[in-house]
């Protein structure tokens, strides 16, 4: 295989950037080891949360063999990482669509195999990104001078992709004993890159954002995008090497798909919107869904929103759903900050059957008060928002992957400059607000 860190879509990477990429790989090898000669076992088992609704199986690496065999005819691997909740949510959408079309979806989280170099490398970078996200919400100086430029222009450069390609060479081993003909959909670029380095033959790289960045390139895969702006930006590799007009991506490497959405949400979209209009016409309380992302940031903003809405809840003019994901501490901090919150709220904690029952009943039934959701299981923590989306009237979210979901949206302040283009796209579609840059505009 050609060295993907030296030439990207025919564009030569500078010697300096190549040396930096090699240095980064050597650093990770020293710190986390090199298991490229390992032959990890592969085990397939039902996903405890997603098998029943979506037929999802887990792929576990290095934990023994056995269980079911791969479906070589209709199997599809959804390759992902736990980095925030966004890539998990997109993965659930892919699995849902595959299941609805008769395919067998396999869930392969490259950040969940603790004995592998792959997970150690991804985990270290995930921890850094989560830390940066949280600091950016507390320090305007850090956000302005470090976080926004990194997420907006730093990740945009081909030199960044060069380093990622080198790191991905350390991740490929987890695919060693996975059949090479089963298609892989990567909902983060690293699983797509790792799959290619491992020799997987059919790889789709599902690009999540609406701001074209070289970070998301995995040459050799089919890149999919959700917007026309992304298509044009990726086709010409716009701005990905400063002051240079680059050779374009080949036409067969890029596909515009429309939004990555769960089948259940798309299939019920018109009926759910009709229900929203009927609730509005009949003077029912407006239902606000607040969802905290996987980085656990923006707690202070959520506290301001909840405090503002409580008087409307008391008058039965508003209902609040709060999903804190798997961050129970966030709910405890909110209750400590807003004294009446704990007494006013009905908690749906770590009881998936209760959460499912509430979400299903709320689609056609009446709801009052404040309802809080927390689940220790990451799949339940993420999928909870998907279930609640159908019965809510307004989703309050930063403009990340949820910017593309078919529900009325009020956009909170972004975390990272790349996210602002999600709000712009949604506002142009007409199903979301502009990004609210501060608390007063949000309220």
Buried (B, 14 or more C-beta within 10 A) or exposed (E): EEBBBBBBBEBEBEEEBBEBBBEBBEEBBEEBBBBBEBEBEBBBBBBEBBBEBBBBBBBBBBBEEEBEEBBEEEBBBBBBBBBBBBBBBBBBBBBBBBBBEEBBBBBBBBBBBEBBBBBBBBBEBBEEBBEBBBBBBEEEEBBEEBBBEBBBBBBBBBBBBBBBBBBBBBBBBBBBEBBEEBBBBBBBBBBBBBBBBBEBEBBBBBBBBBBBBBBBBBBBBBBBBBBEBBBBBBBBBBBBBEEEEBBBBEEEBBEBEEBBBBBBBBEBBEEBBEBBEEBEEEEBBBBBBBBBBBBBBBBEBBBBBBBEBBEBBEEEEBBBBBBBBBBBEBBEBBBEBBEEBBEBBEBBBBBBEEBBEBBEEBEEEEBEBBBBBBBEBBBBBBBBBBBBBBBBBBBBBBBBBBBBBBBBBBBBBBBBBBBBBBBBBBBEBEBBBBBBEEBEEBE
